[in-house]
Amino acid sequence: MVQELRFFEAVEQRRSVRIFDQKEPFDGQVIQKCLEAALLSPNSSNLQLYQFIRVPESSPLKDRIAKLCMGQKAATTARELVVVVTRRDLWKKHAKANYDHIATTYANRPDRKLKQALGYYGKLIPKLYGKFLGWSILKKLIAFTVGLRRPMVREVGETEVRISVHKSAALASMTFMLGMKASGYDTCPMEGFDSKRVKKILDLNSSSEICMIIGCGKGLPEGIYGERFRVAKEDLILAK
Protein backbone atom coordinates (compact mmCIF):
# COMPACT_ATOMS: atom_id res chain seq x y z
CA MET A 1 0.00 0.00 0.00
CA VAL A 2 2.86 2.37 0.82
CA GLN A 3 4.58 1.70 -2.51
CA GLU A 4 1.33 2.28 -4.40
CA LEU A 5 0.82 5.62 -2.65
CA ARG A 6 4.36 6.74 -3.47
CA PHE A 7 3.85 5.88 -7.12
CA PHE A 8 0.66 7.88 -7.45
CA GLU A 9 2.22 10.79 -5.57
CA ALA A 10 5.04 10.88 -8.11
CA VAL A 11 2.55 10.76 -11.00
CA GLU A 12 0.43 13.52 -9.46
CA GLN A 13 3.36 15.79 -8.62
CA ARG A 14 5.27 15.40 -11.88
CA ARG A 15 5.03 18.53 -14.03
CA SER A 16 7.00 19.73 -17.02
CA VAL A 17 9.15 22.33 -15.29
CA ARG A 18 10.66 24.94 -17.60
CA ILE A 19 12.97 26.84 -15.23
CA PHE A 20 15.50 25.05 -13.06
CA ASP A 21 17.35 26.22 -9.94
CA GLN A 22 20.98 27.11 -10.69
CA LYS A 23 22.07 27.25 -7.04
CA GLU A 24 20.50 24.14 -5.53
CA PRO A 25 22.97 21.22 -5.16
CA PHE A 26 22.50 18.70 -7.95
CA ASP A 27 23.39 15.02 -7.72
CA GLY A 28 24.15 13.57 -11.15
CA GLN A 29 24.17 10.05 -9.70
CA VAL A 30 20.40 10.29 -9.34
CA ILE A 31 20.10 10.67 -13.10
CA GLN A 32 22.25 7.57 -13.60
CA LYS A 33 20.08 5.60 -11.17
CA CYS A 34 16.86 6.71 -12.87
CA LEU A 35 18.22 5.95 -16.34
CA GLU A 36 19.18 2.45 -15.25
CA ALA A 37 15.65 2.00 -13.91
CA ALA A 38 14.30 3.23 -17.25
CA LEU A 39 16.06 0.34 -18.98
CA LEU A 40 13.57 -1.98 -17.27
CA SER A 41 10.68 -0.37 -19.16
CA PRO A 42 8.57 -2.45 -21.53
CA ASN A 43 9.77 -2.27 -25.12
CA SER A 44 9.00 -3.90 -28.45
CA SER A 45 10.44 -7.43 -28.70
CA ASN A 46 12.91 -6.59 -25.92
CA LEU A 47 15.20 -5.04 -28.54
CA GLN A 48 15.70 -1.74 -26.66
CA LEU A 49 16.55 0.19 -29.81
CA TYR A 50 17.32 3.44 -28.02
CA GLN A 51 20.12 5.19 -26.19
CA PHE A 52 20.24 7.91 -23.53
CA ILE A 53 22.99 10.47 -24.06
CA ARG A 54 23.82 12.47 -20.93
CA VAL A 55 24.96 16.05 -21.41
CA PRO A 56 25.80 17.56 -17.97
CA GLU A 57 26.27 21.29 -17.41
CA SER A 58 30.05 20.70 -17.28
CA SER A 59 30.02 19.43 -20.87
CA PRO A 60 31.14 21.89 -23.58
CA LEU A 61 28.19 20.61 -25.62
CA LYS A 62 25.53 21.57 -23.11
CA ASP A 63 25.17 25.27 -24.01
CA ARG A 64 25.36 24.50 -27.73
CA ILE A 65 22.57 21.94 -27.54
CA ALA A 66 20.49 24.22 -25.29
CA LYS A 67 20.64 26.93 -27.95
CA LEU A 68 19.48 24.41 -30.53
CA CYS A 69 16.46 23.72 -28.33
CA MET A 70 15.24 27.09 -29.59
CA GLY A 71 16.76 28.67 -26.49
CA GLN A 72 14.03 27.25 -24.26
CA LYS A 73 14.63 27.96 -20.58
CA ALA A 74 13.93 24.29 -19.91
CA ALA A 75 17.19 23.65 -21.78
CA THR A 76 19.30 26.69 -20.93
CA THR A 77 18.64 26.44 -17.17
CA ALA A 78 18.76 22.63 -16.99
CA ARG A 79 21.50 21.17 -14.83
CA GLU A 80 21.74 18.28 -17.28
CA LEU A 81 20.22 17.37 -20.62
CA VAL A 82 19.32 13.82 -21.55
CA VAL A 83 19.03 13.25 -25.28
CA VAL A 84 16.83 10.24 -26.08
CA VAL A 85 17.97 8.67 -29.34
CA THR A 86 16.32 5.86 -31.30
CA ARG A 87 18.73 3.32 -32.82
CA ARG A 88 16.79 1.16 -35.26
CA ASP A 89 20.11 0.28 -36.87
CA LEU A 90 21.13 -1.77 -33.82
CA TRP A 91 18.41 -4.39 -34.35
CA LYS A 92 20.80 -7.13 -35.53
CA LYS A 93 23.10 -6.73 -32.54
CA HIS A 94 20.25 -6.62 -30.02
CA ALA A 95 18.36 -9.49 -31.66
CA LYS A 96 21.49 -11.63 -31.45
CA ALA A 97 21.91 -10.72 -27.77
CA ASN A 98 18.36 -11.92 -27.10
CA TYR A 99 18.90 -15.06 -29.19
CA ASP A 100 22.12 -15.94 -27.35
CA HIS A 101 20.51 -15.29 -23.97
CA ILE A 102 17.59 -17.60 -24.72
CA ALA A 103 19.83 -20.28 -26.20
CA THR A 104 22.05 -20.43 -23.11
CA THR A 105 19.54 -19.69 -20.35
CA TYR A 106 16.62 -21.84 -21.49
CA ALA A 107 18.47 -24.74 -23.10
CA ASN A 108 16.55 -27.21 -20.89
CA ARG A 109 13.10 -26.02 -21.94
CA PRO A 110 10.96 -28.28 -24.17
CA ASP A 111 12.32 -28.32 -27.71
CA ARG A 112 9.19 -26.79 -29.22
CA LYS A 113 9.14 -23.79 -26.88
CA LEU A 114 12.85 -23.16 -27.30
CA LYS A 115 12.56 -23.49 -31.06
CA GLN A 116 9.73 -20.95 -31.12
CA ALA A 117 11.68 -18.45 -29.03
CA LEU A 118 14.83 -18.81 -31.11
CA GLY A 119 12.80 -18.63 -34.31
CA TYR A 120 11.32 -15.34 -33.18
CA TYR A 121 14.72 -13.64 -33.00
CA GLY A 122 16.40 -15.70 -35.68
CA LYS A 123 13.70 -15.52 -38.37
CA LEU A 124 10.79 -13.22 -37.55
CA ILE A 125 12.72 -10.18 -36.32
CA PRO A 126 15.00 -10.11 -39.41
CA LYS A 127 11.89 -10.16 -41.60
CA LEU A 128 10.34 -7.26 -39.70
CA TYR A 129 13.44 -5.07 -39.31
CA GLY A 130 15.37 -6.05 -42.43
CA LYS A 131 15.54 -3.44 -45.20
CA PHE A 132 15.95 -3.80 -48.93
CA LEU A 133 14.30 -2.26 -51.96
CA GLY A 134 10.58 -2.95 -52.08
CA TRP A 135 10.56 -5.01 -48.87
CA SER A 136 8.27 -2.60 -46.98
CA ILE A 137 5.58 -2.83 -49.67
CA LEU A 138 5.96 -6.61 -49.83
CA LYS A 139 5.57 -6.90 -46.05
CA LYS A 140 2.34 -4.90 -46.18
CA LEU A 141 1.06 -7.08 -49.01
CA ILE A 142 1.85 -10.25 -47.06
CA ALA A 143 0.10 -8.87 -43.95
CA PHE A 144 -2.95 -7.95 -46.05
CA THR A 145 -3.11 -11.37 -47.70
CA VAL A 146 -2.70 -13.32 -44.46
CA GLY A 147 -5.19 -10.98 -42.79
CA LEU A 148 -7.90 -12.11 -45.19
CA ARG A 149 -7.87 -15.54 -43.55
CA ARG A 150 -6.99 -14.87 -39.91
CA PRO A 151 -6.00 -12.14 -37.45
CA MET A 152 -2.72 -10.58 -38.51
CA VAL A 153 -0.46 -7.74 -37.38
CA ARG A 154 -0.91 -4.98 -39.97
CA GLU A 155 1.75 -2.48 -38.82
CA VAL A 156 4.75 -4.00 -40.60
CA GLY A 157 5.91 -1.28 -43.01
CA GLU A 158 8.96 0.93 -42.52
CA THR A 159 6.92 3.81 -41.09
CA GLU A 160 5.19 1.53 -38.59
CA VAL A 161 8.49 -0.06 -37.49
CA ARG A 162 9.96 3.41 -37.01
CA ILE A 163 6.97 4.42 -34.90
CA SER A 164 7.32 1.27 -32.81
CA VAL A 165 10.95 2.10 -32.02
CA HIS A 166 9.94 5.60 -30.90
CA LYS A 167 7.19 4.12 -28.71
CA SER A 168 9.75 2.05 -26.84
CA ALA A 169 12.02 5.07 -26.39
CA ALA A 170 9.08 7.13 -25.10
CA LEU A 171 8.07 4.43 -22.59
CA ALA A 172 11.60 4.37 -21.20
CA SER A 173 11.66 8.17 -21.09
CA MET A 174 8.47 8.27 -19.02
CA THR A 175 9.90 5.78 -16.53
CA PHE A 176 13.00 7.97 -16.26
CA MET A 177 10.96 11.14 -15.61
CA LEU A 178 8.80 9.48 -12.97
CA GLY A 179 11.94 8.16 -11.30
CA MET A 180 13.38 11.67 -11.25
CA LYS A 181 10.22 13.06 -9.66
CA ALA A 182 10.19 10.28 -7.06
CA SER A 183 13.83 11.18 -6.30
CA GLY A 184 13.04 14.85 -5.71
CA TYR A 185 14.04 16.24 -9.12
CA ASP A 186 12.10 17.69 -12.02
CA THR A 187 12.20 17.24 -15.78
CA CYS A 188 10.88 18.73 -18.98
CA PRO A 189 10.62 16.68 -22.19
CA MET A 190 11.20 18.83 -25.27
CA GLU A 191 10.32 18.30 -28.93
CA GLY A 192 11.27 21.80 -30.06
CA PHE A 193 14.87 21.47 -31.27
CA ASP A 194 16.94 21.46 -34.45
CA SER A 195 17.39 17.71 -34.79
CA LYS A 196 19.81 17.93 -37.72
CA ARG A 197 22.25 20.18 -35.87
CA VAL A 198 21.93 18.29 -32.58
CA LYS A 199 22.71 15.02 -34.39
CA LYS A 200 25.80 16.63 -35.89
CA ILE A 201 27.04 17.92 -32.54
CA LEU A 202 26.56 14.48 -30.97
CA ASP A 203 28.13 12.76 -33.98
CA LEU A 204 25.10 10.50 -34.50
CA ASN A 205 24.81 8.37 -37.62
CA SER A 206 22.14 8.90 -40.26
CA SER A 207 19.99 6.04 -38.92
CA SER A 208 19.67 7.65 -35.48
CA GLU A 209 16.69 9.82 -34.64
CA ILE A 210 16.12 12.03 -31.63
CA CYS A 211 12.93 11.10 -29.83
CA MET A 212 13.10 13.95 -27.29
CA ILE A 213 15.51 15.99 -25.19
CA ILE A 214 14.83 16.07 -21.46
CA GLY A 215 15.89 18.96 -19.25
CA CYS A 216 16.70 17.91 -15.67
CA GLY A 217 17.20 19.70 -12.37
CA LYS A 218 15.48 21.08 -9.32
CA GLY A 219 12.52 23.04 -10.59
CA LEU A 220 11.63 26.56 -9.49
CA PRO A 221 7.98 27.50 -8.77
CA GLU A 222 7.99 29.96 -11.68
CA GLY A 223 9.04 27.09 -13.92
CA ILE A 224 5.51 25.70 -13.83
CA TYR A 225 3.48 27.68 -16.35
CA GLY A 226 -0.04 27.75 -14.89
CA GLU A 227 -2.40 25.25 -13.33
CA ARG A 228 -2.49 21.75 -14.73
CA PHE A 229 -5.20 21.13 -17.30
CA ARG A 230 -6.28 17.84 -18.81
CA VAL A 231 -9.17 16.96 -21.13
CA ALA A 232 -12.13 15.43 -19.27
CA LYS A 233 -11.43 11.82 -18.31
CA GLU A 234 -14.79 10.77 -19.76
CA ASP A 235 -13.47 11.74 -23.19
CA LEU A 236 -10.27 9.75 -22.79
CA ILE A 237 -11.21 6.62 -20.84
CA LEU A 238 -13.89 4.67 -22.70
CA ALA A 239 -15.63 1.35 -22.22
CA LYS A 240 -17.24 -0.86 -24.83
Contacts in CASP RR format, 6 or more apart in sequence:
PFRMAT RR
TARGET T0000
AUTHOR 0000-0000-0000
METHOD contacts of the structure
MODEL  1
MVQELRFFEAVEQRRSVRIFDQKEPFDGQVIQKCLEAALLSPNSSNLQLY
QFIRVPESSPLKDRIAKLCMGQKAATTARELVVVVTRRDLWKKHAKANYD
HIATTYANRPDRKLKQALGYYGKLIPKLYGKFLGWSILKKLIAFTVGLRR
PMVREVGETEVRISVHKSAALASMTFMLGMKASGYDTCPMEGFDSKRVKK
ILDLNSSSEICMIIGCGKGLPEGIYGERFRVAKEDLILAK
6 182 0 8 1.000
7 178 0 8 1.000
7 182 0 8 1.000
10 178 0 8 1.000
10 179 0 8 1.000
10 181 0 8 1.000
10 182 0 8 1.000
11 178 0 8 1.000
13 181 0 8 1.000
14 177 0 8 1.000
14 178 0 8 1.000
14 181 0 8 1.000
14 186 0 8 1.000
14 187 0 8 1.000
15 186 0 8 1.000
15 224 0 8 1.000
15 228 0 8 1.000
16 74 0 8 1.000
16 187 0 8 1.000
16 188 0 8 1.000
16 189 0 8 1.000
17 74 0 8 1.000
17 186 0 8 1.000
17 187 0 8 1.000
17 188 0 8 1.000
17 217 0 8 1.000
17 219 0 8 1.000
17 220 0 8 1.000
17 223 0 8 1.000
17 224 0 8 1.000
18 72 0 8 1.000
18 73 0 8 1.000
18 74 0 8 1.000
18 188 0 8 1.000
18 223 0 8 1.000
18 224 0 8 1.000
18 225 0 8 1.000
19 73 0 8 1.000
19 74 0 8 1.000
19 77 0 8 1.000
19 219 0 8 1.000
19 220 0 8 1.000
19 222 0 8 1.000
19 223 0 8 1.000
20 74 0 8 1.000
20 77 0 8 1.000
20 78 0 8 1.000
20 79 0 8 1.000
20 186 0 8 1.000
20 215 0 8 1.000
20 216 0 8 1.000
20 217 0 8 1.000
20 218 0 8 1.000
20 219 0 8 1.000
20 220 0 8 1.000
20 223 0 8 1.000
21 217 0 8 1.000
21 218 0 8 1.000
21 219 0 8 1.000
21 220 0 8 1.000
22 77 0 8 1.000
22 79 0 8 1.000
24 217 0 8 1.000
24 218 0 8 1.000
26 79 0 8 1.000
26 80 0 8 1.000
26 185 0 8 1.000
26 217 0 8 1.000
26 218 0 8 1.000
28 56 0 8 1.000
28 80 0 8 1.000
30 180 0 8 1.000
30 183 0 8 1.000
30 184 0 8 1.000
30 185 0 8 1.000
31 54 0 8 1.000
31 80 0 8 1.000
31 82 0 8 1.000
31 180 0 8 1.000
31 185 0 8 1.000
31 216 0 8 1.000
32 54 0 8 1.000
33 183 0 8 1.000
34 176 0 8 1.000
34 179 0 8 1.000
34 180 0 8 1.000
34 183 0 8 1.000
35 52 0 8 1.000
35 54 0 8 1.000
35 82 0 8 1.000
35 176 0 8 1.000
37 175 0 8 1.000
37 176 0 8 1.000
37 179 0 8 1.000
38 52 0 8 1.000
38 172 0 8 1.000
38 173 0 8 1.000
38 175 0 8 1.000
38 176 0 8 1.000
39 48 0 8 1.000
39 172 0 8 1.000
40 175 0 8 1.000
41 168 0 8 1.000
41 171 0 8 1.000
41 172 0 8 1.000
41 174 0 8 1.000
41 175 0 8 1.000
42 168 0 8 1.000
42 171 0 8 1.000
43 49 0 8 1.000
43 50 0 8 1.000
43 168 0 8 1.000
43 171 0 8 1.000
43 172 0 8 1.000
44 164 0 8 1.000
44 165 0 8 1.000
44 167 0 8 1.000
44 168 0 8 1.000
45 95 0 8 1.000
45 98 0 8 1.000
45 120 0 8 1.000
45 121 0 8 1.000
45 125 0 8 1.000
46 98 0 8 1.000
47 90 0 8 1.000
47 91 0 8 1.000
47 94 0 8 1.000
47 95 0 8 1.000
47 98 0 8 1.000
47 125 0 8 1.000
47 168 0 8 1.000
48 94 0 8 1.000
48 168 0 8 1.000
48 172 0 8 1.000
49 86 0 8 1.000
49 87 0 8 1.000
49 88 0 8 1.000
49 90 0 8 1.000
49 91 0 8 1.000
49 94 0 8 1.000
49 165 0 8 1.000
49 168 0 8 1.000
49 169 0 8 1.000
50 84 0 8 1.000
50 85 0 8 1.000
50 86 0 8 1.000
50 87 0 8 1.000
50 165 0 8 1.000
50 168 0 8 1.000
50 169 0 8 1.000
50 172 0 8 1.000
50 211 0 8 1.000
51 84 0 8 1.000
51 85 0 8 1.000
51 87 0 8 1.000
52 82 0 8 1.000
52 83 0 8 1.000
52 84 0 8 1.000
52 85 0 8 1.000
52 172 0 8 1.000
52 176 0 8 1.000
53 82 0 8 1.000
53 83 0 8 1.000
53 84 0 8 1.000
53 85 0 8 1.000
53 202 0 8 1.000
54 80 0 8 1.000
54 81 0 8 1.000
54 82 0 8 1.000
55 61 0 8 1.000
55 62 0 8 1.000
55 65 0 8 1.000
55 80 0 8 1.000
55 81 0 8 1.000
55 82 0 8 1.000
55 83 0 8 1.000
56 62 0 8 1.000
56 79 0 8 1.000
56 80 0 8 1.000
57 78 0 8 1.000
57 79 0 8 1.000
57 80 0 8 1.000
61 201 0 8 1.000
61 202 0 8 1.000
62 80 0 8 1.000
62 81 0 8 1.000
63 76 0 8 1.000
64 201 0 8 1.000
65 75 0 8 1.000
65 81 0 8 1.000
65 83 0 8 1.000
65 193 0 8 1.000
65 198 0 8 1.000
65 201 0 8 1.000
65 202 0 8 1.000
65 213 0 8 1.000
66 72 0 8 1.000
66 75 0 8 1.000
66 76 0 8 1.000
66 78 0 8 1.000
66 81 0 8 1.000
67 76 0 8 1.000
68 193 0 8 1.000
68 194 0 8 1.000
68 197 0 8 1.000
68 198 0 8 1.000
68 201 0 8 1.000
69 75 0 8 1.000
69 76 0 8 1.000
69 190 0 8 1.000
69 192 0 8 1.000
69 193 0 8 1.000
69 213 0 8 1.000
70 192 0 8 1.000
70 193 0 8 1.000
70 194 0 8 1.000
72 190 0 8 1.000
72 192 0 8 1.000
73 223 0 8 1.000
74 188 0 8 1.000
74 190 0 8 1.000
74 215 0 8 1.000
75 81 0 8 1.000
75 190 0 8 1.000
75 193 0 8 1.000
75 213 0 8 1.000
75 215 0 8 1.000
78 188 0 8 1.000
78 215 0 8 1.000
78 216 0 8 1.000
78 217 0 8 1.000
79 216 0 8 1.000
79 217 0 8 1.000
79 218 0 8 1.000
80 215 0 8 1.000
80 216 0 8 1.000
80 217 0 8 1.000
81 213 0 8 1.000
81 214 0 8 1.000
81 215 0 8 1.000
81 216 0 8 1.000
82 176 0 8 1.000
82 213 0 8 1.000
82 214 0 8 1.000
82 215 0 8 1.000
82 216 0 8 1.000
83 198 0 8 1.000
83 202 0 8 1.000
83 210 0 8 1.000
83 213 0 8 1.000
83 214 0 8 1.000
84 169 0 8 1.000
84 170 0 8 1.000
84 172 0 8 1.000
84 173 0 8 1.000
84 210 0 8 1.000
84 211 0 8 1.000
84 212 0 8 1.000
84 213 0 8 1.000
84 214 0 8 1.000
85 169 0 8 1.000
85 202 0 8 1.000
85 204 0 8 1.000
85 208 0 8 1.000
85 209 0 8 1.000
85 210 0 8 1.000
85 211 0 8 1.000
86 162 0 8 1.000
86 165 0 8 1.000
86 166 0 8 1.000
86 169 0 8 1.000
86 208 0 8 1.000
86 209 0 8 1.000
86 210 0 8 1.000
86 211 0 8 1.000
87 165 0 8 1.000
87 207 0 8 1.000
87 208 0 8 1.000
88 129 0 8 1.000
88 161 0 8 1.000
88 162 0 8 1.000
88 165 0 8 1.000
88 207 0 8 1.000
88 209 0 8 1.000
89 205 0 8 1.000
89 207 0 8 1.000
89 208 0 8 1.000
91 125 0 8 1.000
91 129 0 8 1.000
91 130 0 8 1.000
92 126 0 8 1.000
92 129 0 8 1.000
95 121 0 8 1.000
95 122 0 8 1.000
95 125 0 8 1.000
95 126 0 8 1.000
95 129 0 8 1.000
96 121 0 8 1.000
98 121 0 8 1.000
99 118 0 8 1.000
99 121 0 8 1.000
99 122 0 8 1.000
102 114 0 8 1.000
102 117 0 8 1.000
102 118 0 8 1.000
102 121 0 8 1.000
103 114 0 8 1.000
103 118 0 8 1.000
106 113 0 8 1.000
106 114 0 8 1.000
106 117 0 8 1.000
107 114 0 8 1.000
109 117 0 8 1.000
127 139 0 8 1.000
128 139 0 8 1.000
128 156 0 8 1.000
128 161 0 8 1.000
129 161 0 8 1.000
131 158 0 8 1.000
136 157 0 8 1.000
136 158 0 8 1.000
139 156 0 8 1.000
139 157 0 8 1.000
140 154 0 8 1.000
140 156 0 8 1.000
140 157 0 8 1.000
142 156 0 8 1.000
143 152 0 8 1.000
143 153 0 8 1.000
143 154 0 8 1.000
143 156 0 8 1.000
144 154 0 8 1.000
146 152 0 8 1.000
147 154 0 8 1.000
155 161 0 8 1.000
155 163 0 8 1.000
155 164 0 8 1.000
162 209 0 8 1.000
166 209 0 8 1.000
166 211 0 8 1.000
169 211 0 8 1.000
169 212 0 8 1.000
170 211 0 8 1.000
170 212 0 8 1.000
173 189 0 8 1.000
173 211 0 8 1.000
173 212 0 8 1.000
173 214 0 8 1.000
176 187 0 8 1.000
176 214 0 8 1.000
177 187 0 8 1.000
177 189 0 8 1.000
177 214 0 8 1.000
180 186 0 8 1.000
180 187 0 8 1.000
180 216 0 8 1.000
180 217 0 8 1.000
181 187 0 8 1.000
184 218 0 8 1.000
185 216 0 8 1.000
185 217 0 8 1.000
185 218 0 8 1.000
185 219 0 8 1.000
186 216 0 8 1.000
186 217 0 8 1.000
186 218 0 8 1.000
186 219 0 8 1.000
187 214 0 8 1.000
187 215 0 8 1.000
187 216 0 8 1.000
187 217 0 8 1.000
188 214 0 8 1.000
188 215 0 8 1.000
189 212 0 8 1.000
189 213 0 8 1.000
189 214 0 8 1.000
189 215 0 8 1.000
190 212 0 8 1.000
190 213 0 8 1.000
190 214 0 8 1.000
190 215 0 8 1.000
191 212 0 8 1.000
193 210 0 8 1.000
193 213 0 8 1.000
195 209 0 8 1.000
195 210 0 8 1.000
198 210 0 8 1.000
198 213 0 8 1.000
199 208 0 8 1.000
199 210 0 8 1.000
204 210 0 8 1.000
END
